[in-house]
Amino acid sequence: MQATDLAFAGAARQAELVRDAEVSSRELVELYLERIERIGPKINAFRKVMPERALADADQADGRRAAGEERPLLGVPLAVKDDQHVAGEVTARGTDAYGDPEAEDSEIVARLREAGAVIVGKTNVPELEIIGDTESPTWGQTRNPWDPERSAGGSSGGSAAAVAAGLVAAATASDGAGSIRIPAASCGLVGMKPQRGRISISPKTDVWHGMDVYGFVTRSVRDSQLLMDVAAGSSFSSPGAREMPALRIALSKRPPTPGPLDGQVRRAVESTAALLRSLGHTVEKAEIPYGMTMNEATVRYLRGVRDDAQRMARPHRLQRRTKGFARLGAPFSDRILQRALRLEERNAARVNRVFEGRDLVLLPTMARPPVRAGQWEGLGALRTLLGMSVAYPYTITFNHIGQPACAVPAGFTDDGLPLSVQLAGPAHSEATLYRVAAQIEAERPWADRRPALAA
């Protein structure tokens, strides 16, 4: 296998190659370290690379394989989003307002290590993971491998850029308002936002008042399922895509807030609907009854940002825009927050009307193709918030009600930018989402296409 093909083989395939002694973990880590050094400066995906530590862990993985150990990710190099802890490293969260190095791994990182994965480094995020573009005064702009003038999305933009550029097999991510799905959509990847509580966020207990969840960005459905199996301690493996019974799927294109839907995005959603029909599914237009769910979601988001800003070790070092977001969250008192939390059940019941007699809903992931890199750089909090509400209106609802949703690649624009659709389901429907995503992938493969700069 050529080096570039190996770099893009994905986590599941690399695990097989290591298990069969066709490649060593050290060879994989060395391959990625070389690519990070050569390609990394073009996109700025990593906040911290840990070469010595990764090579030592790779040697240990190779020793385990030689001794006959079998682990699902043995020797596979992964990256960790920089809002999750790696023992001995700071969790910078896109700012220089951070505190001391962390004593222990986050639970998601610990589970990956237990499964044999090798952590190569930590990926960039916007300050406090607030916005849908990955840039900050401290760590700079992360760029989209498909077009460096475009954003890799946020807040898991560093993770998505690293995976899309073949700098790592897969990467962890988190999603409080779309932060797995938006970067996955921007970079042509699979991004599953799991059911709330599916994957532990320990040692954290609550982020953005219940809206944030952990997950992954990957090149394929198979990789996403494997990593979810490891992190959740459950099996999301599905039978062959063609063995799936016919489903009833709603097609919803109306956003929860007023705003335009780009024509190329619209066509991507409609062509995916036509593909699903050709596979035997019933796809019918049925708009999601959002009601006023955006109000309660916005309260949780902005109050969560305010609380995060106050908890930072050196809050005076936060950037002006972040302080502005904290001020936007300040008027939301405990009483207002508790009301928003109480209304979640009512809002979920309203949104879930779309699933009455239906299994899933198909909708856009983003309202437009990837935004310009630095789209909101230098702007204040309110203008940034309004801009994001136009570009990314389709994701936050599923954080508010806690249900799973998955970004799935859906081709490319006329100028070569990734397009994406979103599949969302009722509570605990990840397995069904994966099976439909796998059907789409089988009929419309995407993983063999690579950014030009990643050669």
N, C-alpha and C positions, 0 to 999 in steps of 0.2 A: 504494500500500500504506500502510495506517495505521501510525503510529509503533510501536504496541505489536505489531502483526503483524510488522513488520520486526525488532523486537528479538527475537522468538521464532522467526524464520525458520530459524535454524540455520546452521552454518558452510558447508555445501555450497551451500545456496540463496543465501546472501549472496555467496559467491564468484562465483556465476553473475551476480548482479545487478551486482556491481562490474565484472565482465568485459564485460557488455553495456551499461555506462554508464547503468544505470537508477538507480544510487545511487553516491555516492562513498564512499571509505573515511573521509574526514573526517566526512561526515554520519553514518556508522555510529558512529564514535568519539564524536562529540558527543552522539548519542542515548544511548549507554551511559553516558557521563559524567553526563548529566542524570539518568538512572535510578539510577545509583550514589549520587548526592547525595540524591535524593528517597527511594528505597526502601532503600538500603544500611543506614542506621542501624537499621532494623527487624530486620535479620538478622545484621549484622556479618560479612559474608562476606570482606571484603578486609582484609588487614593493611596493605597499601600500595597506593595508587592513584598512577599516574604520568601525570597529564594532559598536561603539556607534552611529555614524551617521546612519548606515544602520538599526539598531534596532529601532531608533526613527522614521525613514521613514517608516519602516514596520508597526509600531504601527499606524502611520497616515493612511497608506493604509488600514489597518484593520478597522479603524474608518470610512473611506470613504465607504468601502464595507457595513458595518453595516448600514450606512445611505442611502444605496440604489444606490450609485454611480456606474456607469459602465464605465470602461476604458479598452482599449484593453490589457494593460500589468499591470493591477492593482495588486500590491504586488509581482511582479515577480523580483527576484534578478538577476542583470546583472553586468558585469564588463566593465570597460572602458579602452581602450588602452591608454598608457601613452604618446601619441602625441596629445591627445585631452584633452580639459580643463574641470576640475571639479572645480567649484567655491570654493575658500578657500584652494585649494591644488596647489602645484607646478606641472608643467608639465615638468618632468625631462628629457624625451626623451632619456633615457638610459645613461645619463651622469651626472656628478656633475658640468657641466658648465651652469646649468639653473639659472634663476633669481627668482623673487618674486612669491608668490602664485597668482593664477589667480583670478580676480575679478568676472568673470562670467563663466557660463558653455559654452562650445561649443554648437552650434545650435543642433547638433545631440544628445548631452546629454540632452539639454533642452527639446527636443521633446520626448525623452524616459521618462523623468520625468513627462512631461505633460500627457503621456499615462499611468502613474501610476507605472512605473518601480522603483525599489529600487537599488541604486548603492552600491555595496559591496566593490569595491576597484579598483585600477588601475594596469594594467598588464604590465609586463616587455617588453622592446623593446631593440634591439641593438642600439648603440650610433647613434643618429640622423636618425634612421630607415634605415641605409645605406645597410645592408647586409642581406642575406637570412638565417642567423642563429642568434638566440637571445642570445647574450652574450656581456658583457662589463666589464671592470675592476671595475666599480663602483657598479654594481648590480648583477654581477655573471652570471652563465650559466643557462638558462632555458632548461629543459630536456623534452624529448618526453615521455608521459605517457605509450606508448606501449613498449618502451625500453629506459630506462634512459641513455643508452650509445649513443643514437641517438638524433639528433637535432629535436626540435619542429618546425623548419623553422623560417623564419623571413620575414618582421620585426614584424608581428603580432603573434609572437611565444608564448608570454605570454598568450594572449587571447585564442589561439588555445589549448595550454596545459591545461588551466583552464577548458575549456569546455569539452575537451576529458576526463579529469580526474574526471568530475562530481563535480567541485568546484564552479560552477555557471551555471545558465540555458543557457546563451548565452553571447556573448561579442562583443563589437564594434571592428572594425579593420580598417585599411587603406591600400591602394594599389597604390604604385607609379611605381612599376616594377614587381609586382607579390606578394606583401606582404599580400594580403588576400588569394590568391590561393595557394601559396607555403606552408604556415602553415596549411591551411585546408587539403591539400594533405598529408602533413607529419603526421597529427594527425587523419586522417580518418573522416573529417568533410566536410560540405557543405560550400563553400566560393564563393559568388557572387561578382565579381567586376562590379558594375553598370556602366551604361552610364555616361560619364563625365557630371557633373552638375545635376545628378539625386538627389543626397543628398548634402545638403549644407555643405561646409567646414568652414563656418563662425565660429569665427571671422577672420580666415585666408581667404585670397583672391586668393592665388596662391601658390601651392607647386610643386616644381620641374617643374616649367614653364608649368603647366597645366596637368601634367601626373598623379598626385595623386588624388584619390577619397576615400570617406569613405564608409564603409559597415559593414558587420558582419561575424562572424564565428559561425556556429550552427551545431547541431546534425542532423537536418532533413531539408528537403525542406520546409515543412510547417512552421517551425520556421523562416527560412530565409525570406519567403514571408511576414510573419506577421511583422517582424522587418523592412523590407523594406517599407511596407505599412505605418508604423508609421513614419519612418525617412524621407521618400520622400513625404508623403502626397498624395500618389496615391495608387491605388489598383492593386496588382500583384497576387491576388488570381486567381486560375485557376479552370476550371471545372474538373471533374474526369479525371484521367490520361488516362483512356481507351477511353474517348470521343474525343481524339485528332485526327484530320485528318492526313493522311499519309504525311510525309515530305520527301524532298530530302536532304540528309546530305552528306557532303564531308568528306572523311577520309584522314587526312594529318598527316604523321609521320616525314617528313623531317624537321629538325630544321633550323632556319634562319642562324645559324653559324655552321661550321663543328664540329662534335662531335658524340660520340656513344650514342645509345639508349639502355638502359638496356633491356635484354631479357624478364624479368618479366613485365616490364612496357609495352613493345611492345605487349605481350600477353594480358595484361589487356585492352589495346586499341582495339585490334582485337576482343576480346571476347565481349566487349561492342558494337562494330559494329555488331557482329552476333546477339546480343540480340535485338538491334534496328531493324535489318532486320526481326527478328521473330515477332516483334510488328507491322509490316506492312510498315515500313519506307524503303525508298531506300537509301542505303549507298554505295557510290562509291568512289574509290580513286581519289583524286584531290588535289594536293599539293598547299599550300598557296604560291602565288608568292611574297615572301618577298622583293625581290630586295635588295636595300641598306637601307631599313627602319631602320636597327639596328644602322646605323651611326647617323642619326638624333635623334633617341631615346637615344643613349649614350651621345650625346651632352647635351640634356635636363637634363638627370640624373646627369651627373658629374657637370655641371654648377649649377644645383640645390643644390647639396651637398655643393659646394663651397660657394654659397650664404647663405645657412643655417648656415654653420660654422661661417661665418663672423657675422651673426646676433645674435649669442648666447651671453648671458650676460657676460660670463667669458670664452671666446674662448681659452685662454691659458691653460685651464684645459682639453681640448679635448685630447683623446688618440692619440698616434702616428699614428695609421692606419687611423683614421679620418682625421688628418691633411694631410696625404698622399693622401686621396681621394680629399681633397680640392685642393691640388696642381695639381692633375690630371685634375681638372675642371678649373684651372686658365687660361690655354691657350685659352679657348673658349670665345672669346670676345663677346660683344653685337652684333656685325655684324654677327659672326658665329651663335650665338644663334638665331637671327632673321631669318637667312636663314633656320635653322632647323625647326623653327615654320612655315615658309612659305611653306616648303616642306611637311608638314603634310597632306594637302589636296591631293597632288599628290600621296603620299605614301598610303593614305587611299584608293584612287581610284584603285591603283594597287592591294593592299591586297584584296579589295572587289570584284575583279574578281572571287574569289573562290565562291562567292555567286550568280553569274550569273546563274539563273535557279536552284538555291539551297537555302535552308532556313537556314542551320546551318553548322558548321564544327566541327568535332570531332578530337581531337588531344591530345597528352600527356599534363599533367600539369607540370610534372618534367621529366627530362631525366633518372632519376634513383630513387630508393627508398630513404627514408630519409637519409641524410648524417650523418656522425659521429658528435656527440656533440662537439663543439669547432673545427670544421673542419678547420677553417681559423684563429683560435686564435693564436696570435703571428706573423702572417704573415703581410707583407706590403700590401699597397693598391692595387698595380698592380697584385700581385700574387692572392690576394683575388678576384679581379675583374675577372681574367682569370678563376679561379676555379668556380665562380658562373656562368660564361657564359657557362661552360660545364654542370653543374648540372641543371641550370634553363634557358634554352634558349627560352622556348615557351611562356613566359608570357608578356614580356615588349612591344611587338608589339601592343597589344591591349590597353596599356596605351598611347602609342604614338598616335594612331589614335582615342582614346577616346571611343571605342565601348565595349559593355558588354561581359564578359566571366565568366564562372562559373566552379569551381573545384567540381567534383562529386566523391564520394567514388567508388572504383572499385575492392573491395576485398583486399586480403592480400598476401604478399610474403610467400614463404615456411617457413620462420622463424618468421612470425607473424607481419610484418610491413605493415602499410597501403599502398595501391596503389590507384591511382587517375587518372581520365581522365578529360579533359577540354572540355567544350562545349562553342563555341564562335559564335556570330551572328552579323548580320548587325546592324546599329545604332538603338537604342531604342527597342531591341528585348528581353529584360529581361523576359517578360511574356512567350514567346515561350521557352526560355532556361529553365525556371522553369517547364514548362509543360513536357518537355522531361526528365528533371532531376527527376521529380516526377514519370514518367513512369519507369525509371531505378530503382528508390527506391522501387516502388511497386513490381517489379519483382525480385529484388536482395536486400532485406532489409539489412541495415547495423547498424541501431541505437541500436539494441538489443545486439550487441557485445561490451564488455567493457574491458579496460585494466586491467590486473591482479592486479596492485598496487592500483586500484581505488575501490576495493571491500569495 
